[in-house]
Amino acid sequence: LVIVDEAHRMSSSGDDRKTYAYRLGESLSKMTDHYLLMTATPHKGDPDHFRRFLSLLDPDVYGSIQSLQHALR
């Protein structure tokens, strides 16, 4: 079980600009089946930024903007 508080700090502004925290989040997500990202900070309204953050939980489900829009329906 991996629990991350203040998980919004793991966000990444682009695939080519992954922060250390984001890369750590990617590594942790591959090491566990139980991954809880906790934050009370709202996302910034950028769907791709939000999708990248959610892809830490499941890159197959949140791999694209289209999959994010489908999951939110």
CHARMM-style PDB file with segment names, atoms N, HN, CA, C and O in Angstrom:
ATOM      1  N   LEU     1       0.853  -1.175   0.000  1.00  0.00      PROA
ATOM      2  CA  LEU     1       0.000   0.000   0.000  1.00  0.00      PROA
ATOM      3  C   LEU     1       0.895   1.233   0.000  1.00  0.00      PROA
ATOM      4  O   LEU     1       1.793   1.355   0.833  1.00  0.00      PROA
ATOM      5  N   VAL     2       0.650   2.141  -0.931  1.00  0.00      PROA
ATOM      6  HN  VAL     2      -0.079   2.042  -1.608  1.00  0.00      PROA
ATOM      7  CA  VAL     2       1.365   3.415  -0.988  1.00  0.00      PROA
ATOM      8  C   VAL     2       0.338   4.529  -0.845  1.00  0.00      PROA
ATOM      9  O   VAL     2      -0.625   4.589  -1.608  1.00  0.00      PROA
ATOM     10  N   ILE     3       0.541   5.417   0.136  1.00  0.00      PROA
ATOM     11  HN  ILE     3       1.324   5.369   0.756  1.00  0.00      PROA
ATOM     12  CA  ILE     3      -0.330   6.564   0.357  1.00  0.00      PROA
ATOM     13  C   ILE     3       0.515   7.820   0.207  1.00  0.00      PROA
ATOM     14  O   ILE     3       1.556   7.955   0.850  1.00  0.00      PROA
ATOM     15  N   VAL     4       0.068   8.735  -0.638  1.00  0.00      PROA
ATOM     16  HN  VAL     4      -0.778   8.625  -1.160  1.00  0.00      PROA
ATOM     17  CA  VAL     4       0.779   9.993  -0.859  1.00  0.00      PROA
ATOM     18  C   VAL     4      -0.143  11.144  -0.474  1.00  0.00      PROA
ATOM     19  O   VAL     4      -1.206  11.317  -1.071  1.00  0.00      PROA
ATOM     20  N   ASP     5       0.258  11.926   0.514  1.00  0.00      PROA
ATOM     21  HN  ASP     5       1.121  11.785   0.999  1.00  0.00      PROA
ATOM     22  CA  ASP     5      -0.480  13.131   0.873  1.00  0.00      PROA
ATOM     23  C   ASP     5       0.122  14.299   0.092  1.00  0.00      PROA
ATOM     24  O   ASP     5       1.290  14.255  -0.294  1.00  0.00      PROA
ATOM     25  N   GLU     6      -0.671  15.334  -0.139  1.00  0.00      PROA
ATOM     26  HN  GLU     6      -1.620  15.369   0.174  1.00  0.00      PROA
ATOM     27  CA  GLU     6      -0.237  16.471  -0.953  1.00  0.00      PROA
ATOM     28  C   GLU     6       0.186  15.995  -2.351  1.00  0.00      PROA
ATOM     29  O   GLU     6       1.162  16.480  -2.924  1.00  0.00      PROA
ATOM     30  N   ALA     7      -0.572  15.040  -2.876  1.00  0.00      PROA
ATOM     31  HN  ALA     7      -1.365  14.646  -2.411  1.00  0.00      PROA
ATOM     32  CA  ALA     7      -0.225  14.404  -4.146  1.00  0.00      PROA
ATOM     33  C   ALA     7      -0.244  15.367  -5.330  1.00  0.00      PROA
ATOM     34  O   ALA     7       0.365  15.082  -6.361  1.00  0.00      PROA
ATOM     35  N   HSD     8      -0.931  16.500  -5.203  1.00  0.00      PROA
ATOM     36  HN  HSD     8      -1.426  16.732  -4.366  1.00  0.00      PROA
ATOM     37  CA  HSD     8      -0.948  17.464  -6.307  1.00  0.00      PROA
ATOM     38  C   HSD     8       0.464  17.943  -6.645  1.00  0.00      PROA
ATOM     39  O   HSD     8       0.701  18.440  -7.746  1.00  0.00      PROA
ATOM     40  N   ARG     9       1.380  17.799  -5.726  1.00  0.00      PROA
ATOM     41  HN  ARG     9       1.187  17.395  -4.832  1.00  0.00      PROA
ATOM     42  CA  ARG     9       2.772  18.186  -5.986  1.00  0.00      PROA
ATOM     43  C   ARG     9       3.465  17.228  -6.949  1.00  0.00      PROA
ATOM     44  O   ARG     9       4.571  17.503  -7.414  1.00  0.00      PROA
ATOM     45  N   MET    10       2.823  16.118  -7.243  1.00  0.00      PROA
ATOM     46  HN  MET    10       1.925  15.895  -6.865  1.00  0.00      PROA
ATOM     47  CA  MET    10       3.369  15.152  -8.197  1.00  0.00      PROA
ATOM     48  C   MET    10       2.948  15.462  -9.629  1.00  0.00      PROA
ATOM     49  O   MET    10       3.273  14.703 -10.542  1.00  0.00      PROA
ATOM     50  N   SER    11       2.246  16.541  -9.837  1.00  0.00      PROA
ATOM     51  HN  SER    11       1.982  17.157  -9.095  1.00  0.00      PROA
ATOM     52  CA  SER    11       1.771  16.833 -11.184  1.00  0.00      PROA
ATOM     53  C   SER    11       2.932  17.220 -12.096  1.00  0.00      PROA
ATOM     54  O   SER    11       4.004  17.619 -11.640  1.00  0.00      PROA
ATOM     55  N   SER    12       2.687  17.089 -13.379  1.00  0.00      PROA
ATOM     56  HN  SER    12       1.817  16.765 -13.749  1.00  0.00      PROA
ATOM     57  CA  SER    12       3.700  17.388 -14.392  1.00  0.00      PROA
ATOM     58  C   SER    12       3.075  18.266 -15.468  1.00  0.00      PROA
ATOM     59  O   SER    12       1.954  18.015 -15.910  1.00  0.00      PROA
ATOM     60  N   SER    13       3.793  19.282 -15.880  1.00  0.00      PROA
ATOM     61  HN  SER    13       4.704  19.486 -15.521  1.00  0.00      PROA
ATOM     62  CA  SER    13       3.234  20.205 -16.873  1.00  0.00      PROA
ATOM     63  C   SER    13       3.367  19.687 -18.302  1.00  0.00      PROA
ATOM     64  O   SER    13       2.763  20.255 -19.211  1.00  0.00      PROA
ATOM     65  N   GLY    14       4.128  18.640 -18.523  1.00  0.00      PROA
ATOM     66  HN  GLY    14       4.619  18.178 -17.785  1.00  0.00      PROA
ATOM     67  CA  GLY    14       4.270  18.074 -19.857  1.00  0.00      PROA
ATOM     68  C   GLY    14       5.035  16.767 -19.814  1.00  0.00      PROA
ATOM     69  O   GLY    14       5.785  16.504 -18.874  1.00  0.00      PROA
ATOM     70  N   ASP    15       4.838  15.944 -20.844  1.00  0.00      PROA
ATOM     71  HN  ASP    15       4.229  16.157 -21.608  1.00  0.00      PROA
ATOM     72  CA  ASP    15       5.542  14.666 -20.886  1.00  0.00      PROA
ATOM     73  C   ASP    15       7.051  14.847 -20.971  1.00  0.00      PROA
ATOM     74  O   ASP    15       7.810  13.975 -20.547  1.00  0.00      PROA
ATOM     75  N   ASP    16       7.482  15.964 -21.514  1.00  0.00      PROA
ATOM     76  HN  ASP    16       6.865  16.672 -21.859  1.00  0.00      PROA
ATOM     77  CA  ASP    16       8.922  16.226 -21.634  1.00  0.00      PROA
ATOM     78  C   ASP    16       9.458  17.049 -20.457  1.00  0.00      PROA
ATOM     79  O   ASP    16      10.644  17.378 -20.422  1.00  0.00      PROA
ATOM     80  N   ARG    17       8.588  17.383 -19.492  1.00  0.00      PROA
ATOM     81  HN  ARG    17       7.625  17.115 -19.521  1.00  0.00      PROA
ATOM     82  CA  ARG    17       9.001  18.174 -18.324  1.00  0.00      PROA
ATOM     83  C   ARG    17       8.547  17.510 -17.023  1.00  0.00      PROA
ATOM     84  O   ARG    17       7.933  18.147 -16.168  1.00  0.00      PROA
ATOM     85  N   LYS    18       8.857  16.231 -16.891  1.00  0.00      PROA
ATOM     86  HN  LYS    18       9.356  15.713 -17.585  1.00  0.00      PROA
ATOM     87  CA  LYS    18       8.455  15.491 -15.698  1.00  0.00      PROA
ATOM     88  C   LYS    18       9.329  15.895 -14.519  1.00  0.00      PROA
ATOM     89  O   LYS    18      10.557  15.847 -14.594  1.00  0.00      PROA
ATOM     90  N   THR    19       8.687  16.290 -13.443  1.00  0.00      PROA
ATOM     91  HN  THR    19       7.690  16.329 -13.381  1.00  0.00      PROA
ATOM     92  CA  THR    19       9.417  16.666 -12.236  1.00  0.00      PROA
ATOM     93  C   THR    19       9.936  15.412 -11.540  1.00  0.00      PROA
ATOM     94  O   THR    19       9.522  14.295 -11.849  1.00  0.00      PROA
ATOM     95  N   TYR    20      10.846  15.619 -10.601  1.00  0.00      PROA
ATOM     96  HN  TYR    20      11.182  16.527 -10.350  1.00  0.00      PROA
ATOM     97  CA  TYR    20      11.347  14.500  -9.812  1.00  0.00      PROA
ATOM     98  C   TYR    20      10.189  13.824  -9.076  1.00  0.00      PROA
ATOM     99  O   TYR    20      10.121  12.596  -9.024  1.00  0.00      PROA
ATOM    100  N   ALA    21       9.281  14.618  -8.510  1.00  0.00      PROA
ATOM    101  HN  ALA    21       9.336  15.616  -8.553  1.00  0.00      PROA
ATOM    102  CA  ALA    21       8.145  14.065  -7.773  1.00  0.00      PROA
ATOM    103  C   ALA    21       7.251  13.232  -8.693  1.00  0.00      PROA
ATOM    104  O   ALA    21       6.752  12.183  -8.285  1.00  0.00      PROA
ATOM    105  N   TYR    22       7.046  13.690  -9.924  1.00  0.00      PROA
ATOM    106  HN  TYR    22       7.451  14.542 -10.254  1.00  0.00      PROA
ATOM    107  CA  TYR    22       6.221  12.935 -10.871  1.00  0.00      PROA
ATOM    108  C   TYR    22       6.889  11.614 -11.228  1.00  0.00      PROA
ATOM    109  O   TYR    22       6.237  10.570 -11.256  1.00  0.00      PROA
ATOM    110  N   ARG    23       8.191  11.662 -11.499  1.00  0.00      PROA
ATOM    111  HN  ARG    23       8.721  12.510 -11.475  1.00  0.00      PROA
ATOM    112  CA  ARG    23       8.920  10.431 -11.825  1.00  0.00      PROA
ATOM    113  C   ARG    23       8.895   9.455 -10.647  1.00  0.00      PROA
ATOM    114  O   ARG    23       8.800   8.244 -10.846  1.00  0.00      PROA
ATOM    115  N   LEU    24       8.980   9.977  -9.425  1.00  0.00      PROA
ATOM    116  HN  LEU    24       9.058  10.961  -9.263  1.00  0.00      PROA
ATOM    117  CA  LEU    24       8.850   9.138  -8.237  1.00  0.00      PROA
ATOM    118  C   LEU    24       7.460   8.506  -8.195  1.00  0.00      PROA
ATOM    119  O   LEU    24       7.326   7.318  -7.902  1.00  0.00      PROA
ATOM    120  N   GLY    25       6.431   9.292  -8.486  1.00  0.00      PROA
ATOM    121  HN  GLY    25       6.539  10.258  -8.725  1.00  0.00      PROA
ATOM    122  CA  GLY    25       5.063   8.780  -8.526  1.00  0.00      PROA
ATOM    123  C   GLY    25       4.896   7.675  -9.548  1.00  0.00      PROA
ATOM    124  O   GLY    25       4.211   6.688  -9.282  1.00  0.00      PROA
ATOM    125  N   GLU    26       5.511   7.822 -10.716  1.00  0.00      PROA
ATOM    126  HN  GLU    26       6.068   8.624 -10.933  1.00  0.00      PROA
ATOM    127  CA  GLU    26       5.456   6.772 -11.736  1.00  0.00      PROA
ATOM    128  C   GLU    26       6.101   5.492 -11.217  1.00  0.00      PROA
ATOM    129  O   GLU    26       5.564   4.399 -11.398  1.00  0.00      PROA
ATOM    130  N   SER    27       7.245   5.633 -10.576  1.00  0.00      PROA
ATOM    131  HN  SER    27       7.681   6.520 -10.429  1.00  0.00      PROA
ATOM    132  CA  SER    27       7.945   4.456 -10.036  1.00  0.00      PROA
ATOM    133  C   SER    27       7.129   3.771  -8.954  1.00  0.00      PROA
ATOM    134  O   SER    27       7.010   2.546  -8.942  1.00  0.00      PROA
ATOM    135  N   LEU    28       6.568   4.558  -8.046  1.00  0.00      PROA
ATOM    136  HN  LEU    28       6.665   5.553  -8.056  1.00  0.00      PROA
ATOM    137  CA  LEU    28       5.760   3.984  -6.971  1.00  0.00      PROA
ATOM    138  C   LEU    28       4.535   3.260  -7.516  1.00  0.00      PROA
ATOM    139  O   LEU    28       4.147   2.214  -6.996  1.00  0.00      PROA
ATOM    140  N   SER    29       3.929   3.811  -8.556  1.00  0.00      PROA
ATOM    141  HN  SER    29       4.245   4.661  -8.979  1.00  0.00      PROA
ATOM    142  CA  SER    29       2.710   3.202  -9.101  1.00  0.00      PROA
ATOM    143  C   SER    29       2.987   1.826  -9.697  1.00  0.00      PROA
ATOM    144  O   SER    29       2.093   0.980  -9.751  1.00  0.00      PROA
ATOM    145  N   LYS    30       4.213   1.600 -10.141  1.00  0.00      PROA
ATOM    146  HN  LYS    30       4.939   2.286 -10.098  1.00  0.00      PROA
ATOM    147  CA  LYS    30       4.582   0.299 -10.710  1.00  0.00      PROA
ATOM    148  C   LYS    30       4.917  -0.723  -9.626  1.00  0.00      PROA
ATOM    149  O   LYS    30       5.011  -1.918  -9.908  1.00  0.00      PROA
ATOM    150  N   MET    31       5.097  -0.262  -8.392  1.00  0.00      PROA
ATOM    151  HN  MET    31       5.022   0.708  -8.162  1.00  0.00      PROA
ATOM    152  CA  MET    31       5.530  -1.146  -7.305  1.00  0.00      PROA
ATOM    153  C   MET    31       4.376  -1.677  -6.461  1.00  0.00      PROA
ATOM    154  O   MET    31       4.591  -2.531  -5.601  1.00  0.00      PROA
ATOM    155  N   THR    32       3.160  -1.191  -6.688  1.00  0.00      PROA
ATOM    156  HN  THR    32       2.986  -0.497  -7.387  1.00  0.00      PROA
ATOM    157  CA  THR    32       2.050  -1.564  -5.807  1.00  0.00      PROA
ATOM    158  C   THR    32       0.750  -1.703  -6.582  1.00  0.00      PROA
ATOM    159  O   THR    32       0.569  -1.115  -7.648  1.00  0.00      PROA
ATOM    160  N   ASP    33      -0.137  -2.487  -6.023  1.00  0.00      PROA
ATOM    161  HN  ASP    33       0.010  -2.964  -5.157  1.00  0.00      PROA
ATOM    162  CA  ASP    33      -1.493  -2.592  -6.578  1.00  0.00      PROA
ATOM    163  C   ASP    33      -2.445  -1.641  -5.860  1.00  0.00      PROA
ATOM    164  O   ASP    33      -3.573  -1.435  -6.307  1.00  0.00      PROA
ATOM    165  N   HSD    34      -1.994  -1.066  -4.754  1.00  0.00      PROA
ATOM    166  HN  HSD    34      -1.078  -1.233  -4.391  1.00  0.00      PROA
ATOM    167  CA  HSD    34      -2.839  -0.202  -3.925  1.00  0.00      PROA
ATOM    168  C   HSD    34      -2.136   1.143  -3.768  1.00  0.00      PROA
ATOM    169  O   HSD    34      -1.153   1.265  -3.038  1.00  0.00      PROA
ATOM    170  N   TYR    35      -2.656   2.143  -4.463  1.00  0.00      PROA
ATOM    171  HN  TYR    35      -3.454   2.044  -5.057  1.00  0.00      PROA
ATOM    172  CA  TYR    35      -1.992   3.444  -4.570  1.00  0.00      PROA
ATOM    173  C   TYR    35      -3.029   4.517  -4.308  1.00  0.00      PROA
ATOM    174  O   TYR    35      -3.988   4.653  -5.068  1.00  0.00      PROA
ATOM    175  N   LEU    36      -2.851   5.272  -3.255  1.00  0.00      PROA
ATOM    176  HN  LEU    36      -2.072   5.162  -2.637  1.00  0.00      PROA
ATOM    177  CA  LEU    36      -3.810   6.302  -2.870  1.00  0.00      PROA
ATOM    178  C   LEU    36      -3.132   7.664  -2.956  1.00  0.00      PROA
ATOM    179  O   LEU    36      -2.165   7.929  -2.242  1.00  0.00      PROA
ATOM    180  N   LEU    37      -3.643   8.525  -3.830  1.00  0.00      PROA
ATOM    181  HN  LEU    37      -4.429   8.310  -4.410  1.00  0.00      PROA
ATOM    182  CA  LEU    37      -3.127   9.879  -3.980  1.00  0.00      PROA
ATOM    183  C   LEU    37      -4.130  10.832  -3.346  1.00  0.00      PROA
ATOM    184  O   LEU    37      -5.261  10.951  -3.816  1.00  0.00      PROA
ATOM    185  N   MET    38      -3.722  11.506  -2.288  1.00  0.00      PROA
ATOM    186  HN  MET    38      -2.802  11.410  -1.907  1.00  0.00      PROA
ATOM    187  CA  MET    38      -4.631  12.386  -1.555  1.00  0.00      PROA
ATOM    188  C   MET    38      -4.228  13.841  -1.759  1.00  0.00      PROA
ATOM    189  O   MET    38      -3.057  14.204  -1.649  1.00  0.00      PROA
ATOM    190  N   THR    39      -5.236  14.668  -2.059  1.00  0.00      PROA
ATOM    191  HN  THR    39      -6.187  14.374  -2.148  1.00  0.00      PROA
ATOM    192  CA  THR    39      -5.022  16.104  -2.173  1.00  0.00      PROA
ATOM    193  C   THR    39      -6.359  16.808  -1.994  1.00  0.00      PROA
ATOM    194  O   THR    39      -7.406  16.269  -2.353  1.00  0.00      PROA
ATOM    195  N   ALA    40      -6.318  17.995  -1.445  1.00  0.00      PROA
ATOM    196  HN  ALA    40      -5.468  18.433  -1.153  1.00  0.00      PROA
ATOM    197  CA  ALA    40      -7.518  18.822  -1.349  1.00  0.00      PROA
ATOM    198  C   ALA    40      -7.400  20.019  -2.277  1.00  0.00      PROA
ATOM    199  O   ALA    40      -8.266  20.894  -2.285  1.00  0.00      PROA
ATOM    200  N   THR    41      -6.337  20.057  -3.051  1.00  0.00      PROA
ATOM    201  HN  THR    41      -5.633  19.347  -3.045  1.00  0.00      PROA
ATOM    202  CA  THR    41      -6.084  21.155  -3.968  1.00  0.00      PROA
ATOM    203  C   THR    41      -6.782  20.867  -5.300  1.00  0.00      PROA
ATOM    204  O   THR    41      -6.523  19.831  -5.912  1.00  0.00      PROA
ATOM    205  N   PRO    42      -7.658  21.760  -5.759  1.00  0.00      PROA
ATOM    206  CA  PRO    42      -8.327  21.530  -7.042  1.00  0.00      PROA
ATOM    207  C   PRO    42      -7.337  21.608  -8.200  1.00  0.00      PROA
ATOM    208  O   PRO    42      -6.334  22.320  -8.137  1.00  0.00      PROA
ATOM    209  N   HSD    43      -7.645  20.853  -9.263  1.00  0.00      PROA
ATOM    210  HN  HSD    43      -8.459  20.274  -9.314  1.00  0.00      PROA
ATOM    211  CA  HSD    43      -6.750  20.924 -10.424  1.00  0.00      PROA
ATOM    212  C   HSD    43      -6.952  22.243 -11.147  1.00  0.00      PROA
ATOM    213  O   HSD    43      -7.929  22.949 -10.895  1.00  0.00      PROA
ATOM    214  N   LYS    44      -6.043  22.576 -12.035  1.00  0.00      PROA
ATOM    215  HN  LYS    44      -5.250  22.002 -12.240  1.00  0.00      PROA
ATOM    216  CA  LYS    44      -5.975  23.910 -12.637  1.00  0.00      PROA
ATOM    217  C   LYS    44      -6.895  24.094 -13.843  1.00  0.00      PROA
ATOM    218  O   LYS    44      -6.873  25.147 -14.479  1.00  0.00      PROA
ATOM    219  N   GLY    45      -7.700  23.085 -14.162  1.00  0.00      PROA
ATOM    220  HN  GLY    45      -7.718  22.229 -13.645  1.00  0.00      PROA
ATOM    221  CA  GLY    45      -8.617  23.215 -15.288  1.00  0.00      PROA
ATOM    222  C   GLY    45      -8.040  22.770 -16.617  1.00  0.00      PROA
ATOM    223  O   GLY    45      -8.755  22.754 -17.618  1.00  0.00      PROA
ATOM    224  N   ASP    46      -6.776  22.411 -16.655  1.00  0.00      PROA
ATOM    225  HN  ASP    46      -6.195  22.424 -15.841  1.00  0.00      PROA
ATOM    226  CA  ASP    46      -6.136  21.931 -17.877  1.00  0.00      PROA
ATOM    227  C   ASP    46      -6.346  20.417 -17.955  1.00  0.00      PROA
ATOM    228  O   ASP    46      -5.784  19.679 -17.147  1.00  0.00      PROA
ATOM    229  N   PRO    47      -7.152  19.940 -18.921  1.00  0.00      PROA
ATOM    230  CA  PRO    47      -7.469  18.510 -18.959  1.00  0.00      PROA
ATOM    231  C   PRO    47      -6.241  17.622 -19.156  1.00  0.00      PROA
ATOM    232  O   PRO    47      -6.181  16.531 -18.589  1.00  0.00      PROA
ATOM    233  N   ASP    48      -5.265  18.062 -19.943  1.00  0.00      PROA
ATOM    234  HN  ASP    48      -5.313  18.949 -20.404  1.00  0.00      PROA
ATOM    235  CA  ASP    48      -4.082  17.226 -20.166  1.00  0.00      PROA
ATOM    236  C   ASP    48      -3.237  17.148 -18.893  1.00  0.00      PROA
ATOM    237  O   ASP    48      -2.706  16.089 -18.560  1.00  0.00      PROA
ATOM    238  N   HSD    49      -3.118  18.251 -18.199  1.00  0.00      PROA
ATOM    239  HN  HSD    49      -3.550  19.111 -18.470  1.00  0.00      PROA
ATOM    240  CA  HSD    49      -2.396  18.281 -16.921  1.00  0.00      PROA
ATOM    241  C   HSD    49      -3.063  17.334 -15.926  1.00  0.00      PROA
ATOM    242  O   HSD    49      -2.380  16.571 -15.244  1.00  0.00      PROA
ATOM    243  N   PHE    50      -4.393  17.379 -15.840  1.00  0.00      PROA
ATOM    244  HN  PHE    50      -4.948  17.999 -16.395  1.00  0.00      PROA
ATOM    245  CA  PHE    50      -5.157  16.517 -14.946  1.00  0.00      PROA
ATOM    246  C   PHE    50      -5.038  15.052 -15.358  1.00  0.00      PROA
ATOM    247  O   PHE    50      -4.898  14.172 -14.508  1.00  0.00      PROA
ATOM    248  N   ARG    51      -5.095  14.795 -16.664  1.00  0.00      PROA
ATOM    249  HN  ARG    51      -5.209  15.510 -17.354  1.00  0.00      PROA
ATOM    250  CA  ARG    51      -4.962  13.427 -17.178  1.00  0.00      PROA
ATOM    251  C   ARG    51      -3.614  12.836 -16.808  1.00  0.00      PROA
ATOM    252  O   ARG    51      -3.531  11.675 -16.409  1.00  0.00      PROA
ATOM    253  N   ARG    52      -2.556  13.630 -16.939  1.00  0.00      PROA
ATOM    254  HN  ARG    52      -2.623  14.574 -17.263  1.00  0.00      PROA
ATOM    255  CA  ARG    52      -1.215  13.143 -16.585  1.00  0.00      PROA
ATOM    256  C   ARG    52      -1.159  12.776 -15.102  1.00  0.00      PROA
ATOM    257  O   ARG    52      -0.568  11.761 -14.733  1.00  0.00      PROA
ATOM    258  N   PHE    53      -1.766  13.592 -14.266  1.00  0.00      PROA
ATOM    259  HN  PHE    53      -2.246  14.416 -14.566  1.00  0.00      PROA
ATOM    260  CA  PHE    53      -1.809  13.315 -12.833  1.00  0.00      PROA
ATOM    261  C   PHE    53      -2.560  12.004 -12.561  1.00  0.00      PROA
ATOM    262  O   PHE    53      -2.077  11.158 -11.809  1.00  0.00      PROA
ATOM    263  N   LEU    54      -3.737  11.839 -13.172  1.00  0.00      PROA
ATOM    264  HN  LEU    54      -4.129  12.527 -13.783  1.00  0.00      PROA
ATOM    265  CA  LEU    54      -4.523  10.621 -12.971  1.00  0.00      PROA
ATOM    266  C   LEU    54      -3.838   9.393 -13.551  1.00  0.00      PROA
ATOM    267  O   LEU    54      -4.055   8.278 -13.075  1.00  0.00      PROA
ATOM    268  N   SER    55      -3.016   9.585 -14.569  1.00  0.00      PROA
ATOM    269  HN  SER    55      -2.840  10.490 -14.955  1.00  0.00      PROA
ATOM    270  CA  SER    55      -2.326   8.438 -15.164  1.00  0.00      PROA
ATOM    271  C   SER    55      -1.343   7.797 -14.187  1.00  0.00      PROA
ATOM    272  O   SER    55      -0.909   6.666 -14.404  1.00  0.00      PROA
ATOM    273  N   LEU    56      -0.986   8.511 -13.107  1.00  0.00      PROA
ATOM    274  HN  LEU    56      -1.338   9.430 -12.931  1.00  0.00      PROA
ATOM    275  CA  LEU    56      -0.178   7.880 -12.068  1.00  0.00      PROA
ATOM    276  C   LEU    56      -0.942   6.722 -11.430  1.00  0.00      PROA
ATOM    277  O   LEU    56      -0.338   5.741 -10.995  1.00  0.00      PROA
ATOM    278  N   LEU    57      -2.258   6.834 -11.374  1.00  0.00      PROA
ATOM    279  HN  LEU    57      -2.748   7.631 -11.727  1.00  0.00      PROA
ATOM    280  CA  LEU    57      -3.088   5.771 -10.810  1.00  0.00      PROA
ATOM    281  C   LEU    57      -3.264   4.616 -11.779  1.00  0.00      PROA
ATOM    282  O   LEU    57      -3.144   3.453 -11.394  1.00  0.00      PROA
ATOM    283  N   ASP    58      -3.548   4.933 -13.037  1.00  0.00      PROA
ATOM    284  HN  ASP    58      -3.645   5.878 -13.349  1.00  0.00      PROA
ATOM    285  CA  ASP    58      -3.759   3.895 -14.045  1.00  0.00      PROA
ATOM    286  C   ASP    58      -3.497   4.465 -15.434  1.00  0.00      PROA
ATOM    287  O   ASP    58      -4.368   5.116 -16.011  1.00  0.00      PROA
ATOM    288  N   PRO    59      -2.306   4.227 -15.974  1.00  0.00      PROA
ATOM    289  CA  PRO    59      -1.976   4.792 -17.289  1.00  0.00      PROA
ATOM    290  C   PRO    59      -2.823   4.228 -18.429  1.00  0.00      PROA
ATOM    291  O   PRO    59      -2.960   4.872 -19.469  1.00  0.00      PROA
ATOM    292  N   ASP    60      -3.393   3.037 -18.249  1.00  0.00      PROA
ATOM    293  HN  ASP    60      -3.283   2.513 -17.404  1.00  0.00      PROA
ATOM    294  CA  ASP    60      -4.252   2.480 -19.300  1.00  0.00      PROA
ATOM    295  C   ASP    60      -5.595   3.199 -19.364  1.00  0.00      PROA
ATOM    296  O   ASP    60      -6.110   3.463 -20.450  1.00  0.00      PROA
ATOM    297  N   VAL    61      -6.153   3.509 -18.222  1.00  0.00      PROA
ATOM    298  HN  VAL    61      -5.735   3.294 -17.339  1.00  0.00      PROA
ATOM    299  CA  VAL    61      -7.453   4.173 -18.173  1.00  0.00      PROA
ATOM    300  C   VAL    61      -7.319   5.653 -18.521  1.00  0.00      PROA
ATOM    301  O   VAL    61      -8.166   6.203 -19.225  1.00  0.00      PROA
ATOM    302  N   TYR    62      -6.269   6.296 -18.035  1.00  0.00      PROA
ATOM    303  HN  TYR    62      -5.581   5.849 -17.463  1.00  0.00      PROA
ATOM    304  CA  TYR    62      -6.100   7.740 -18.227  1.00  0.00      PROA
ATOM    305  C   TYR    62      -4.942   8.047 -19.171  1.00  0.00      PROA
ATOM    306  O   TYR    62      -4.176   8.982 -18.936  1.00  0.00      PROA
ATOM    307  N   GLY    63      -4.816   7.271 -20.224  1.00  0.00      PROA
ATOM    308  HN  GLY    63      -5.438   6.512 -20.415  1.00  0.00      PROA
ATOM    309  CA  GLY    63      -3.704   7.427 -21.155  1.00  0.00      PROA
ATOM    310  C   GLY    63      -3.876   8.547 -22.158  1.00  0.00      PROA
ATOM    311  O   GLY    63      -2.902   8.979 -22.775  1.00  0.00      PROA
ATOM    312  N   SER    64      -5.104   9.028 -22.332  1.00  0.00      PROA
ATOM    313  HN  SER    64      -5.895   8.677 -21.830  1.00  0.00      PROA
ATOM    314  CA  SER    64      -5.345  10.093 -23.313  1.00  0.00      PROA
ATOM    315  C   SER    64      -6.483  10.974 -22.823  1.00  0.00      PROA
ATOM    316  O   SER    64      -7.219  10.614 -21.904  1.00  0.00      PROA
ATOM    317  N   ILE    65      -6.613  12.131 -23.451  1.00  0.00      PROA
ATOM    318  HN  ILE    65      -6.015  12.424 -24.197  1.00  0.00      PROA
ATOM    319  CA  ILE    65      -7.715  13.044 -23.105  1.00  0.00      PROA
ATOM    320  C   ILE    65      -9.055  12.346 -23.385  1.00  0.00      PROA
ATOM    321  O   ILE    65     -10.001  12.494 -22.612  1.00  0.00      PROA
ATOM    322  N   GLN    66      -9.137  11.592 -24.480  1.00  0.00      PROA
ATOM    323  HN  GLN    66      -8.368  11.472 -25.108  1.00  0.00      PROA
ATOM    324  CA  GLN    66     -10.378  10.915 -24.814  1.00  0.00      PROA
ATOM    325  C   GLN    66     -10.768   9.902 -23.739  1.00  0.00      PROA
ATOM    326  O   GLN    66     -11.941   9.786 -23.385  1.00  0.00      PROA
ATOM    327  N   SER    67      -9.777   9.168 -23.220  1.00  0.00      PROA
ATOM    328  HN  SER    67      -8.824   9.262 -23.508  1.00  0.00      PROA
ATOM    329  CA  SER    67     -10.094   8.179 -22.180  1.00  0.00      PROA
ATOM    330  C   SER    67     -10.515   8.895 -20.901  1.00  0.00      PROA
ATOM    331  O   SER    67     -11.372   8.390 -20.175  1.00  0.00      PROA
ATOM    332  N   LEU    68      -9.943  10.042 -20.610  1.00  0.00      PROA
ATOM    333  HN  LEU    68      -9.247  10.452 -21.199  1.00  0.00      PROA
ATOM    334  CA  LEU    68     -10.341  10.817 -19.436  1.00  0.00      PROA
ATOM    335  C   LEU    68     -11.784  11.305 -19.588  1.00  0.00      PROA
ATOM    336  O   LEU    68     -12.573  11.208 -18.649  1.00  0.00      PROA
ATOM    337  N   GLN    69     -12.126  11.822 -20.753  1.00  0.00      PROA
ATOM    338  HN  GLN    69     -11.484  11.900 -21.516  1.00  0.00      PROA
ATOM    339  CA  GLN    69     -13.481  12.318 -20.981  1.00  0.00      PROA
ATOM    340  C   GLN    69     -14.479  11.166 -20.874  1.00  0.00      PROA
ATOM    341  O   GLN    69     -15.575  11.342 -20.341  1.00  0.00      PROA
ATOM    342  N   HSD    70     -14.105   9.989 -21.376  1.00  0.00      PROA
ATOM    343  HN  HSD    70     -13.215   9.846 -21.809  1.00  0.00      PROA
ATOM    344  CA  HSD    70     -14.980   8.823 -21.296  1.00  0.00      PROA
ATOM    345  C   HSD    70     -15.143   8.384 -19.840  1.00  0.00      PROA
ATOM    346  O   HSD    70     -16.249   8.038 -19.427  1.00  0.00      PROA
ATOM    347  N   ALA    71     -14.074   8.392 -19.066  1.00  0.00      PROA
ATOM    348  HN  ALA    71     -13.175   8.673 -19.403  1.00  0.00      PROA
ATOM    349  CA  ALA    71     -14.121   7.948 -17.669  1.00  0.00      PROA
ATOM    350  C   ALA    71     -14.956   8.902 -16.814  1.00  0.00      PROA
ATOM    351  O   ALA    71     -15.555   8.479 -15.825  1.00  0.00      PROA
ATOM    352  N   LEU    72     -15.001  10.178 -17.180  1.00  0.00      PROA
ATOM    353  HN  LEU    72     -14.514  10.522 -17.983  1.00  0.00      PROA
ATOM    354  CA  LEU    72     -15.735  11.163 -16.393  1.00  0.00      PROA
ATOM    355  C   LEU    72     -17.229  11.191 -16.705  1.00  0.00      PROA
ATOM    356  O   LEU    72     -17.985  11.882 -16.022  1.00  0.00      PROA
ATOM    357  N   ARG    73     -17.657  10.466 -17.704  1.00  0.00      PROA
ATOM    358  HN  ARG    73     -17.042   9.904 -18.258  1.00  0.00      PROA
ATOM    359  CA  ARG    73     -19.089  10.428 -18.045  1.00  0.00      PROA
ATOM    360  C   ARG    73     -19.877   9.590 -17.098  1.00  0.00      PROA
ATOM    361  OT1 ARG    73     -21.092   9.461 -17.252  1.00  0.00      PROA
TER     362      ARG     73
END
